[in-house]
Amino acid sequence: MSILITGGAGYIGSHTVVELLKKNFEVIVVDDFSNSKHEVLNRIKKITGKSFTFYEETLLNKEGLENIFKENNIEAVIHFAGYKAVGESVEKPLKYYRNNIIGTITLMELMNEYAVKNMVFSSSATVYGMNNVVPFKETMPLSTTNPYGTTKMFIEQILQDQSIADKDWSTALLRYFNPIGAHESGLIGEDPSEVPNNLMPYLTQVAVGKRAKLSVFGDTYKTPDGTGVRDYIHVVDLAKGHIQALEKVLHSTGIEAYNLGTGKGTSVLDLVRTFEKENGVDIPYEIVEPRAGDIASSYADVSKAKEELNWETKLTIDDMVRDSWNWQKNNPNGYE
Ligand code: WQD
C-alpha cells in the first residue's frame, strides 16, 4: 500500500517525504513543478538512500491524475499541492480558486472512485483570520482576508461535507503556523521562485548577500517590541506531525482539525537577533510601513495535537535559524 503525496517536491512536502521514507512507507509523489524544482527529488534520495515513484502532473488533469490511481495501490493521500502566495492571490483570485479548489475536487473525486478515503490536508493558521484572540484554538470561528486563505477555508469545508456524506472518510486538517528551518543535512530547504514573501527566506537571502537589507513591516503593533509576533515551527517538526496525522487517519474515521505550532510567539526583531547571534551574521534592516492584511500576533494552542496525535515540537528557534542558514549558505541560489 502506498501513500500519495501531492506537491511532494515543495518545501514542506519534500521534508515530509523524507520522514515517510525513513519510516519505510511506500511513497508516490505527484508535482507539477510550478513552485519547486526537479533537483529536490535527487536530494531526497541522497538524504534517505531510498527511492520512490514520481509523476510530473497537475491535479487539474483528471486523466493524468487517474493514471496514478490506476497504476498504484494507494492507501492515503497527503495533499500539499496548491498555490500559496498571499499577495498574488489578491491580484489573481481565479488562478488560485481554479488551481487550489478545482484541483482538490478533482483529487477527491478520484479518491472516491478508487475507494481511497484517508486524507491529510495541508491547511493554514491563516483561516483564524483577524478577529480571534491568541492562542488560536481549533474550535474558534474561521474567517479569511485573502483568496489564498479562502481556498484553504473552502477546502476544509469541502472535506467536512465529504466526511458527512461518506462516514468511511478519515481526514486530518493540519493548520500550519509559520514553517521555517531546513533538514539538518542542508540538502533541502525553502527555495521561493520569486522575491520571497515570507520573513525567513527573505532574511536568509539578505544573509547570503542576495538582498541588500530586510524590510521590517511595522514596529507599532501591540506586541512586546512593536513588531509582528508569529509561531515559528521547524519544518522537520512539522513533517513529523504529518506522520502522526497519517497514522491517526489510517486507524480512525471522521474529520478533525489540528494546530501544528510550538505554542510560543516570536517577534520579527527577536528572530532577526536570534539569527544574528546563532550564525554570527549581521542582518541590516529598516523599519517600514506595516503590510496590509497582517495581524499583530499569531500563535497556537497546541494541546489538541499533543493529546490526539501524540505530537509536539522538539526543535527550538535556535535550531530553526541555524538550519535555515545552513541550507541557504550551502545553496545560495536554491536548487538552481
Ligand atoms: C511573518 C512576520 C510580517 C516578511 C503567511 C501566510 C500563511 C503562510 C505563511 C503559506 C509578519 C513580517 C515578513 C518581510 C517582515 N503562507 N515580515 N518582512 O504573514 O505570518 O503568514 O506565510 O502557507 O498562510 O499568511 O508569514 O513570513 O510573511 O510574515 O517584517 O519581508 O514577518 O509582517 O509579522 P505570515 P510571513
Residues whose N, C-alpha, C, O or C-beta is under 5 A from the ligand:
A	BS01	WQD	K84 S124 T126 F177 N197 N198 L199 M200 Y202 S215 V216 F217 G228 V229 R230 V268 D294
